[in-house]
């Protein structure tokens, strides 16, 4: 995204769709023959699900995944072709509209199978189902002791024309650390579960366990399909081991704001609520009109950084609901200058740098952008 366009709002999140397309192409090259599922849940991690979905055909991606049935139906309107998978349902969900729209769904237990079969009957169409095995995450998924029951139940409904088992999957707990042995243990359990399901008569088209981290760093775990979310948005899924740039990935989101005021402080002056920052010298400060109501982590108080006129400056004092302050030292600035909070641009911190400073994860930073920050797609 170079050069950056002029601002159209006091605070905006620029979404570089060309970077998103290039990231998908790059990841597709790295994972080889495995099918790529673009994960677009939570409004594409804050990037805009429908806009990102329109890019998928350009990158040769024909599969997408989301969490909820409502997300899946929204996505289907932007993605008439290809497969859409949804993996988080409750008894309160009416699954018939999703099944009628051809959305593939996940099942972890007999109750979910029964719900799917009932909805398929009302939809007048078989439900395409991915059976999930819990291999060590202890979230969704059938416990090992109930796996055979789940497979048998699914095959029974398949024989009766209500569902079709199209996939078997699981979720890795520790793939962000490529040295963690628990990933290998989960893979062994998964492969044994797949083999057992096949012995019982299942013939899934897809088997999948790799997320972004495993897809990029563990070729042995790619199986038929990999689910790629964070990496596709240009944020490293293994930040303690590799940067996103080391895989050839670029940030898709750049968040920036326009300076509201510039003033000079004397030594001894304090900044923001609680006066938690005190100037030990004369300095210039810039007021930036974004705060925690817009998704700026309050933990960045006196810790975070942002870029202005090609230089990095520290956030000083407490991040407020709708504003923060930068210490410019003896640098010059004017009202109306553009501050890049994170993303692309000269000297701009990355989303991961913000995550490190806020003691959180990159997912939290990009998906948390909200409030008065206007999303603007480019490309």
C-alpha positions in Angstrom: 0.0 0.0 0.0 2.3 2.7 -1.3 1.8 5.6 -1.3 -0.9 5.9 1.3 -3.9 8.0 0.1 -5.0 11.1 1.9 -7.3 10.6 4.9 -11.1 10.8 4.4 -12.0 10.7 8.1 -10.5 11.7 11.4 -9.7 8.0 12.1 -9.7 5.2 9.6 -8.7 1.6 9.0 -7.3 1.2 5.5 -7.9 -2.3 4.2 -5.4 -3.2 1.4 -7.3 -5.8 -0.6 -4.4 -6.2 -3.0 -2.2 -7.2 0.0 -4.9 -9.7 1.0 -4.9 -11.2 -2.4 -1.2 -11.4 -2.6 -1.0 -13.0 0.9 -3.5 -15.7 -0.1 -1.5 -16.4 -3.3 1.7 -16.6 -1.3 0.3 -18.9 1.3 -1.2 -21.1 -1.4 2.2 -21.4 -2.9 3.7 -22.3 0.4 1.2 -25.0 1.3 1.4 -26.7 -2.1 -1.4 -29.2 -2.9 -3.5 -28.6 0.2 -6.7 -26.8 -0.4 -6.9 -23.3 1.2 -9.8 -22.3 3.4 -9.9 -18.6 4.0 -11.1 -17.9 7.5 -13.5 -14.9 7.5 -15.1 -15.1 10.9 -15.5 -12.0 13.1 -16.0 -9.8 10.0 -12.7 -11.2 8.5 -10.9 -10.4 11.8 -12.1 -6.8 11.5 -11.1 -6.4 7.8 -14.6 -6.7 6.3 -15.9 -10.1 5.5 -17.8 -9.3 2.3 -15.0 -7.2 0.8 -12.5 -9.9 1.6 -14.8 -12.6 0.2 -14.9 -10.8 -3.2 -11.1 -11.2 -3.4 -11.0 -15.0 -3.0 -11.7 -15.9 -6.7 -8.8 -13.7 -7.7 -6.5 -15.7 -5.4 -7.9 -19.1 -6.6 -9.5 -19.7 -3.2 -12.9 -21.6 -3.4 -13.4 -22.3 0.3 -14.1 -20.1 3.3 -14.9 -20.6 7.0 -16.8 -18.7 9.6 -18.0 -19.3 13.1 -21.7 -18.8 13.3 -24.7 -19.6 11.0 -25.5 -15.8 10.7 -22.0 -15.1 9.5 -22.3 -18.0 7.0 -25.5 -16.7 5.5 -24.0 -13.2 5.1 -20.9 -14.7 3.5 -23.0 -16.9 1.1 -24.6 -13.7 -0.3 -21.1 -12.5 -1.3 -19.8 -15.9 -2.2 -22.4 -17.7 -4.4 -19.8 -20.3 -5.6 -17.5 -22.5 -3.6 -17.8 -23.9 -0.1 -18.7 -22.1 3.1 -18.2 -23.9 6.4 -19.6 -22.8 9.8 -18.5 -24.5 13.0 -20.2 -22.9 16.0 -23.9 -23.7 16.5 -26.2 -23.9 19.4 -29.7 -25.3 20.0 -31.1 -21.8 19.5 -30.0 -21.7 15.9 -32.4 -22.6 13.1 -30.0 -24.4 10.8 -32.4 -25.0 7.9 -31.6 -21.7 6.1 -27.9 -22.5 6.3 -28.4 -26.0 4.9 -30.7 -24.7 2.2 -27.9 -22.2 1.2 -25.4 -25.1 1.0 -23.4 -24.1 4.1 -21.3 -26.9 5.5 -21.7 -27.4 9.2 -19.8 -29.0 12.1 -21.0 -31.6 14.5 -19.3 -32.7 17.8 -22.1 -34.8 19.4 -25.3 -36.8 18.8 -27.5 -33.9 19.8 -25.9 -31.7 17.1 -26.4 -34.5 14.5 -30.1 -34.8 15.5 -30.5 -31.0 15.2 -28.8 -31.1 11.7 -30.9 -34.0 10.5 -34.1 -32.2 11.6 -33.1 -29.0 9.9 -32.1 -30.9 6.7 -35.6 -32.4 6.6 -37.1 -29.0 6.8 -34.7 -27.6 4.3 -35.4 -30.4 1.8 -31.6 -30.9 1.3 -28.9 -33.0 2.8 -26.7 -31.3 5.4 -23.0 -31.4 4.5 -21.2 -32.1 7.8 -17.7 -32.1 9.1 -17.3 -34.3 12.2 -15.1 -32.8 14.8 -12.8 -34.8 17.2 -11.4 -33.2 20.3 -7.7 -34.1 20.2 -6.6 -32.0 23.2 -8.0 -28.5 22.9 -11.0 -29.4 25.2 -13.3 -27.0 23.4 -15.7 -28.3 20.7 -15.3 -31.8 19.4 -16.3 -35.3 20.4 -14.2 -36.7 23.3 -12.3 -39.8 22.3 -14.6 -42.1 24.2 -17.6 -40.8 22.2 -16.0 -40.6 18.8 -17.3 -44.0 17.5 -20.8 -43.1 18.6 -20.6 -39.8 16.7 -19.4 -41.5 13.5 -22.0 -44.2 13.7 -24.7 -41.7 14.4 -23.6 -39.6 11.4 -23.5 -42.6 9.1 -27.0 -43.7 10.3 -28.4 -40.3 9.3 -26.4 -40.4 6.1 -28.0 -43.7 5.2 -31.4 -42.1 5.8 -30.6 -39.3 3.4 -30.4 -36.4 5.9 -26.7 -35.7 6.1 -23.5 -36.3 4.2 -20.2 -36.6 6.0 -17.8 -34.4 3.9 -15.1 -33.8 6.4 -13.3 -34.7 9.7 -11.4 -32.1 11.5 -9.9 -30.9 14.8 -8.3 -27.7 16.2 -4.6 -27.4 17.3 -4.0 -25.9 20.7 -0.3 -25.0 20.5 0.7 -24.6 16.9 1.9 -21.0 17.5 4.9 -22.7 19.2 6.6 -24.9 16.5 8.6 -26.7 19.2 5.6 -27.7 21.4 5.3 -31.6 21.4 1.5 -31.4 22.1 0.9 -30.6 18.4 2.5 -33.9 17.4 0.4 -35.7 20.0 -2.8 -34.1 18.7 -1.9 -35.1 15.1 -1.5 -38.8 16.2 -4.9 -38.8 17.9 -6.4 -37.1 14.8 -5.0 -39.6 12.4 -6.2 -42.5 14.5 -9.7 -40.9 14.7 -9.8 -40.5 10.9 -8.6 -44.1 10.4 -11.3 -45.4 12.8 -14.0 -43.3 11.0 -13.0 -44.8 7.7 -13.1 -48.3 9.1 -16.7 -47.6 10.2 -17.6 -46.6 6.7 -17.0 -42.8 6.5 -15.5 -41.5 3.3 -14.8 -37.8 4.0 -13.6 -35.6 1.2 -11.7 -33.3 3.6 -9.5 -34.0 6.6 -8.1 -30.9 8.2 -6.3 -29.8 11.4 -3.8 -27.1 10.3 -4.5 -23.4 11.2 -2.2 -20.6 9.9 0.7 -21.6 12.1 0.7 -25.2 11.2 -0.1 -24.6 7.6 3.0 -22.4 7.2 5.5 -24.3 9.5 4.3 -28.0 9.4 4.1 -29.5 6.0 3.3 -32.9 7.6 0.1 -31.5 9.1 -1.5 -30.0 6.0 -3.6 -33.0 5.0 -6.3 -32.2 2.4 -7.1 -28.6 3.5 -5.7 -25.9 5.7 -7.7 -23.2 7.5 -5.9 -19.8 7.1 -7.0 -16.8 9.0 -4.4 -14.5 10.8 -1.6 -15.1 8.3 -3.7 -14.1 5.4 -4.1 -10.6 7.0 -0.4 -10.2 7.3 0.0 -10.9 11.0 2.4 -13.7 12.1 0.8 -16.7 13.7 4.1 -17.6 15.4 5.2 -14.1 16.6 7.8 -15.4 19.0 9.5 -17.4 16.3 9.0 -15.7 12.9 7.7 -12.4 11.5 4.9 -12.2 8.9 7.4 -10.6 6.5 9.7 -13.7 6.7 6.9 -15.6 4.9 6.5 -12.8 2.4 3.3 -11.6 3.9 2.2 -7.9 4.1 -0.2 -6.2 6.6 -3.6 -5.8 5.2 -4.9 -3.3 7.8 -3.4 0.1 8.5 -5.0 2.2 11.2 -4.4 5.9 11.3 -5.8 9.2 12.6 -5.5 12.9 12.1 -3.8 15.0 14.8 -6.4 17.2 16.6 -4.0 19.5 18.5 -0.3 20.1 19.0 1.1 21.9 22.1 4.3 22.5 24.0 4.8 21.2 27.6 7.2 22.4 30.2 9.3 20.1 32.3 7.1 18.9 35.2 3.8 19.0 33.3 1.6 15.9 33.5 -0.5 14.1 30.9 -3.9 12.5 31.0 -6.0 10.9 33.8 -4.2 10.2 37.0 -1.2 12.3 35.8 0.6 9.0 35.2 3.2 10.6 32.9 5.4 13.5 33.9 7.6 15.5 31.5 11.2 15.4 32.6 12.1 18.0 30.0 10.3 20.5 27.7 8.5 18.6 25.0 5.9 18.7 22.3 2.8 16.5 22.4 0.2 15.6 19.8 -3.4 14.8 20.7 -4.8 11.9 18.6 -8.7 11.4 18.5 -8.9 7.7 19.1 -9.2 5.7 22.3 -10.3 2.5 24.0 -13.9 2.9 22.7 -12.4 2.6 19.2 -10.4 -0.6 20.1 -7.2 1.1 21.1 -6.0 -1.1 24.1 -5.8 0.8 27.3 -2.8 -1.3 28.1 -0.8 0.8 25.6 -0.9 3.7 28.2 2.8 4.8 28.5 3.8 1.8 26.5 2.6 1.9 22.9 4.1 3.7 19.9 2.8 5.3 16.8 4.4 6.9 13.7 4.2 10.6 12.7 6.2 12.2 9.9 8.3 9.1 9.5 9.3 8.9 13.1 8.1 6.7 16.0 6.7 8.3 19.1 5.6 6.9 22.4 2.0 7.0 23.7 2.2 8.9 27.0 -0.3 9.0 29.8 -3.4 6.9 29.9 -5.3 6.0 26.8 -8.7 7.6 27.2 -12.1 6.6 25.8 -11.6 8.7 22.7 -8.1 10.2 22.7 -4.5 9.5 23.3 -1.3 11.7 23.5 2.0 11.2 21.7 5.3 12.5 23.0 7.1 14.2 20.1 10.1 15.5 21.9 11.6 18.3 19.8 10.0 17.0 16.6 7.6 19.2 14.8 4.0 18.5 13.9 0.9 20.4 12.9 -2.8 20.0 13.5 -4.1 17.8 10.6 -0.9 15.6 10.3 -1.5 11.9 9.9 -0.5 9.5 12.7 -0.1 5.8 11.7 -1.0 3.7 14.7 -0.1 0.4 13.2 0.2 -1.3 9.8 1.9 -0.2 6.6 3.8 3.1 6.2 7.1 4.6 7.0 8.2 3.7 10.6 4.7 2.4 11.4 4.6 -0.2 14.2 3.1 -3.5 13.3 -0.1 -5.0 14.8 2.2 -7.5 16.5 4.3 -4.7 18.1 1.1 -3.3 19.5 0.1 -6.8 20.7 3.5 -7.2 22.4 3.2 -3.8 24.1 -0.4 -4.5 25.3 0.5 -8.1 26.4 -2.1 -9.6 24.1 -2.1 -11.2 20.6 -2.2 -10.0 17.1 -5.8 -11.4 16.6 -7.0 -9.1 19.4 -5.5 -6.0 17.9 -6.9 -6.3 14.3 -10.2 -7.7 15.3 -10.7 -5.2 18.0 -10.7 -2.1 15.8 -14.2 -0.5 16.1 -16.1 2.5 17.2 -15.5 5.7 15.3 -12.6 4.3 13.2 -14.0 4.2 9.6 -13.1 1.1 7.6 -12.0 2.0 4.0 -11.2 -0.7 1.4 -8.5 -0.1 -1.1 -7.8 -2.1 -4.3 
